[in-house]
Amino acid sequence: MPYQQSIHELLNFIASSPSLGRMRDWYTRSGEGELTVSGCAGSLFPAAVSMLYNTQPAHKLVVAKTTDEAAELYDDLTAMVSSEHVYRFEKGKHLSEQTLDAEEHIGQIETLDALSRKNECIVVASTASIATALPAPENVKNNVFSISVDQEYDFNTLTGLLDELGFEKKPFVEAYGDYSVRGGIV
C-alpha cells in the first residue's frame, strides 16, 4: 500500500524547520511587520505564508511578480488554508470611488467585501494590481449584498436593489451585471 500523508501533516513538518521557526518567532514578536521572503521554490513560500497566517490570523497581503505567479500562489494557498480565507485581487478596469462595477472581475469585489467587513484573510495580488485605485471601504460595504441558494427574498425588494446597484434586467444572463426574471424567479 502506498504511503499517504495529508497536506496538514506536511505543513506541520515544514513549519517545524529551524529557519521557519525563527521566521515565525520574529513575526509573532514583531506583530504586523513587513516580511520579505525570496529564493523559495515551488510551494515552500505558500507553506510559509500559511504557517504565518495560522500562527497569527490577520490581514496578509502576498504580492507576486506576475499575474501567473499570483494565480499559482492563490491555488497553493487555497489548498493549505481554508479557501474562505484566501482571496485573489487582480488588476482590472478602474474601480470607481463611489460604486462597484458589477462587470468587474468578481475576485476584486469578493476581496474588497472581505476587507471591508474586516474578515481576517490572505490577499494574493500581482505587482500590477496593487496600484489599482479602490473605492472607500464604506462604499464597498454599502454596495455589496449576498444572496443564498434556497433562501426566499421579496421579489420587488430584490429587483429594486439590483436596479439601484446598476444591474441590467435582460432576457438572458450573459455577463456579470445582468439579471433575468422567469416566472417570478430572479
Stockholm file with secondary structure:
# STOCKHOLM 1.0

chainA/1-186         MPYQQSIHELLNFIASSPSLGRMRDWYTRSGEGELTVSGCAGSLFPAAVSMLYNTQPAHKLVVAKTTDEAAELYDDLTAMVSSEHVYRFEKGKHLSEQTLDAEEHIGQIETLDALSRKNECIVVASTASIATALPAPENVKNNVFSISVDQEYDFNTLTGLLDELGFEKKPFVEAYGDYSVRGGIV
#=GR chainA/1-186 SS CCCCCCHHHHHHHHHTSHHHHHHHHHHHHHCSCCCCCCSCCTTHHHHHHHHHHHHSCSCEEEEESSHHHHHHHHHHHHHHSCGGGEEEECCCSCCCSSCCCTTSCHHHHHHHHHHHTTCCCEEEEETTGGGCCCCCHHHHHHTCCCCCTTCCCCHHHHHHHHHHTTCEECSSCCSTTEECCBTTBC
#=GC SS_cons         CCCCCCHHHHHHHHHTSHHHHHHHHHHHHHCSCCCCCCSCCTTHHHHHHHHHHHHSCSCEEEEESSHHHHHHHHHHHHHHSCGGGEEEECCCSCCCSSCCCTTSCHHHHHHHHHHHTTCCCEEEEETTGGGCCCCCHHHHHHTCCCCCTTCCCCHHHHHHHHHHTTCEECSSCCSTTEECCBTTBC
//
